[in-house]
Amino acid sequence: MKFTRFKDSKNNVLLGVVTSDGIKEIKGDIFKEWEYTGKIFSENEVIYVAPLEPNQVIGIGANYVSKIEDLPEALPEIPVFFFKSTSTVIGPESTIKIPSDLEKVKFESELAIIIGKEAHHVPESEILDYVFGYTIGNDVTAPQYFHQDGHWTLGKSFDTFTPLGPVIETELDPLNVRVEAYHNGLKKQDSPTNLMIVPIKKMISYLTNIMTLKPGDVILTGSPVGAEFLKEGDIIECKVEAIGTLSNHVEKVDKTAKV
Ligand code: MG
């Protein structure tokens, strides 16, 4: 099932399920109880927005190798995780806004996990039962704002730096998809998810040993090799075939982060 959020012609933000007959409006809470309203919208009369308002956004750093032979024998004892501000989240076709003093800003196409049930100390063998579904994330990053001591939060947390969408797919085998990125139409990233260093189940299970994950938490699972820098006017399309394509354009804005 493909869940979406969208704006109608009056700019109301509505929930829906994408079907071959159109977008069927629903009401309620996608993580608890919901029902169809009976209204159906066609794709060309709506504007997709981010498919959820995340409770929190967590990312993992440097999590792919380029080929199976490069996978390390031992996993990192403490993987690099970071938080992204929820104000980074934008939807499909929205603008990634780069403050004028950021020299280098990267795109990172990623499979994003949406948690559906409260999860605390959940073993790997059960962890996928706590996942509601999957969407595509672009973990836009300004490495210049990584702290020299290793903190990544600021460089990850500029407003508009986490496009999400276009839908949440609930019937996906996350261990068997490809994560792609097209930069101005040219393919730059294309990896199966089995090239992750910390695999998906281990990643989420590990997090639940540290913190209770809750419905609406989003985990960005890392980006394949090949991410590059963005500039004004670029179009970046992140793609996971079973979910769709998340397309955003890039604008420089006359704002500075300097203190
Ligand atoms: Mg990333």
Boltz pocket constraint, residues with backbone or C-beta under 6 A from the ligand:
constraints:
  - pocket:
      binder: B
      contacts: [[A, 59], [A, 60], [A, 61], [A, 62], [A, 108], [A, 110], [A, 139], [A, 220], [A, 222], [A, 223]]
      max_distance: 6.0
